[in-house]
Amino acid sequence: MITVFGSLNVDLILPVERLPVAGETVIGGGYSMAAGGKGANQALAARRAGAEVRMVGAVGRDGFAEIALAELETDGVDVSRVARVDVTTGAAFIAVDGRGQNQILVAAGANLEARAAQLEDTALRAGDTLLLQMEVPAAENGRLLARAKSRGLRTVLNLAPALAVDRTTLARLDWLVVNEIEVATAAAIVGCPADAPEAAARHLALNGIATVVTCGAKGALAIGPDEAWRIDALAIDPIDSTGAGDAFTGAFATSLDRGDGVAEALRRASVAGGLACLGHGAQPSLPWRSAIEARLATLPAARRV
Ligand code: RIB
């Protein structure tokens, strides 16, 4: 069982020819609306990858709440610990350019009301997995992480967006998952100067923080205390990379939760991340286990580095 403590948003997605620079107005055509939020996306990604999943977070009492919860409910994620609060449901404003790259602004709203206390201790069972991101209050992440660690859960934090966390939080993780930008933030917390992603990940691992770095079309690497692996990315023509990191992280956590080793988890995650780039929006394009397994053989196994 995977518990995801994190954000639920409604995404307003606008395709544009190119992303704006600061102070610039760029005009697109029509926009679409879909459920999103890194927490909800990773919960759904894990569910579709084959895990039993529980979502803990907060939405408002507005119409957006139903949209934010819809896909989770349809696909069988347990949303009974998602609180309803008197603040508007989180929303994200996403521009996507012709190469599938995006720019995201998030109105956190109700996500800032998510509390670790929404989950009782008896729901934290040894051997299960706790999956966190950075779109809910960092202090609440820290509280739930401390309780989960003391009760024997596997713990995974996706440091997205790249915000400062305390060193104690990093020390309580089994795996930290970051992209090439976020890894620099994490490494700085343990006193590593700005460095290339692999060097930063090695520095984190030397400090006891096992780290996965996703590198887009270059694949990903995992560096733990006693093993290091590299995996390629799927060869694809991306349409929209929104949610690719969430698909990767959800599939990675699912594989670990099932008892797979890191190399296998990395391979499944890379396939899931690639497949998520083949459709528009975050949640609509998250792949199912059958689709991930159908593409597994096309990706060479992870190699030791
Ligand atoms: O990772 C993609 C997600 O980031 C979007 O769904 C958006 O809601 C933001 O949280």
Residues whose N, C-alpha, C, O or C-beta is under 5 A from the ligand:
A	BS01	RIB	N9 D11 G36 G37 K38 A92 T242 G243 D246 A282
